Amino acid sequence: MDYYKLILAVLIASIFLNLFIFLRLISEKFFKVKLNLPDQLAATVEVNFSKVVNLIAKAEIVEVILPVFFYSLTAPFLPFSGVKSGIFFAILIFSLGALPQFVWFEESFKLPANYLMHTLLWQLLKAIFIFGTFGLILSS
């Protein structure tokens, strides 16, 4: 395993992750996507530096570092390589992980459809770009 490629894949995927977090927040404001939770469930948001660092660290670990190791272990067994294998893996992970979770949330909590579709779209785009980066860099 080439550790330089692994580190490069993590760095580039981290850039995509942070870019997509930023673009999702902008599109939420632009399209006026709101969750509209009751006051009992809504928590007041206090933004400080440590909370921002904590959120970024959690996102990096869960959405970039752990997936790159999992992808690097399973990629040799996929029938194709490169960006195609990354996109296939992203769609597979999305359809087995995020999609059933959101379907269950929609049935259990009656989330607004615009919020649900907006979140699903950005989760899928983020997964495709991150795993596509893994496929491109780790297969070269």
C-alpha positions in Angstrom: 0.0 0.0 0.0 1.4 3.4 -1.0 0.9 5.6 2.0 1.6 8.8 0.1 -1.3 8.1 -2.2 -3.4 7.4 0.9 -2.5 10.7 2.5 -3.1 12.6 -0.7 -6.5 10.9 -1.1 -7.4 11.9 2.5 -6.3 15.5 1.9 -8.2 16.0 -1.4 -11.3 14.2 0.0 -11.1 16.5 3.0 -11.2 19.5 0.7 -14.3 18.1 -1.0 -15.9 17.3 2.3 -15.5 20.9 3.6 -16.5 22.4 0.3 -19.7 20.3 0.2 -20.5 21.2 3.8 -20.2 24.9 2.9 -22.2 24.6 -0.4 -24.9 22.7 1.4 -25.3 25.5 4.0 -25.5 28.0 1.2 -28.1 26.1 -0.8 -30.2 25.7 2.4 -30.3 29.4 2.7 -30.9 29.9 -1.0 -33.7 27.3 -1.3 -35.1 28.2 2.1 -34.9 24.6 3.4 -35.9 24.4 7.0 -36.6 21.6 9.4 -39.1 23.5 11.6 -38.7 21.5 14.8 -40.9 22.3 17.8 -39.3 24.4 20.5 -39.0 21.4 22.8 -36.8 19.6 20.3 -34.8 22.5 18.9 -31.5 23.2 20.7 -30.0 26.6 20.9 -26.8 26.7 18.9 -23.8 28.2 20.5 -21.0 28.6 18.0 -17.4 28.8 19.3 -14.1 27.7 18.0 -13.9 24.4 19.9 -17.4 23.4 18.7 -16.4 24.1 15.1 -13.1 22.1 15.4 -15.1 19.3 17.0 -17.6 19.1 14.2 -14.9 19.2 11.5 -12.9 16.5 13.3 -15.9 14.2 13.5 -16.7 14.8 9.9 -13.1 14.1 8.8 -13.0 10.9 10.8 -16.4 9.5 9.9 -16.6 10.6 6.3 -13.0 10.6 5.0 -10.5 8.7 7.2 -12.4 5.6 8.0 -13.9 5.3 4.5 -10.5 5.6 2.8 -9.2 2.6 4.8 -12.3 0.6 4.1 -12.2 1.5 0.4 -8.5 0.6 0.2 -9.2 -2.8 1.6 -12.1 -3.6 -0.6 -11.2 -1.9 -3.9 -9.0 -4.8 -5.2 -12.1 -7.0 -5.1 -14.2 -4.7 -7.3 -14.6 -5.7 -10.9 -13.4 -2.3 -12.2 -11.0 0.4 -11.0 -10.5 4.1 -10.9 -13.3 6.6 -10.6 -15.8 4.0 -11.6 -15.0 1.9 -8.6 -15.2 5.0 -6.4 -18.6 6.0 -7.7 -19.9 2.4 -7.5 -18.7 2.2 -3.9 -20.3 5.6 -3.0 -23.7 4.6 -4.5 -23.4 1.2 -2.7 -22.7 2.8 0.7 -25.3 5.5 0.1 -28.0 2.9 -0.8 -27.2 0.6 2.1 -26.6 3.3 4.7 -28.1 6.8 4.3 -31.1 6.0 2.1 -32.7 3.5 4.5 -32.0 5.7 7.4 -33.7 8.7 5.8 -36.7 6.5 4.7 -37.1 5.4 8.3 -36.8 8.9 9.6 -39.4 10.1 7.2 -41.8 7.4 8.3 -41.1 7.9 12.0 -40.7 11.6 12.4 -42.6 13.0 9.4 -39.7 15.2 8.2 -40.5 17.8 5.5 -40.0 16.5 2.0 -37.9 19.5 0.9 -35.5 19.0 3.8 -35.3 15.3 3.2 -34.6 15.5 -0.5 -32.1 18.3 0.0 -30.2 16.4 2.6 -30.2 13.2 0.5 -29.0 15.0 -2.6 -26.0 16.6 -0.8 -25.1 13.3 1.0 -25.1 11.5 -2.3 -23.0 14.2 -4.1 -20.6 14.3 -1.2 -20.2 10.5 -1.2 -19.6 10.4 -5.0 -17.0 13.1 -4.9 -15.1 11.7 -1.9 -15.1 8.0 -3.1 -14.5 9.1 -6.7 -11.3 10.9 -5.3 -10.3 7.7 -3.6 -10.8 5.7 -6.7 -8.9 8.1 -8.9 -5.9 8.5 -6.6 -5.6 5.0 -5.2 -5.8 3.3 -8.5 -3.2 5.4 -10.3 
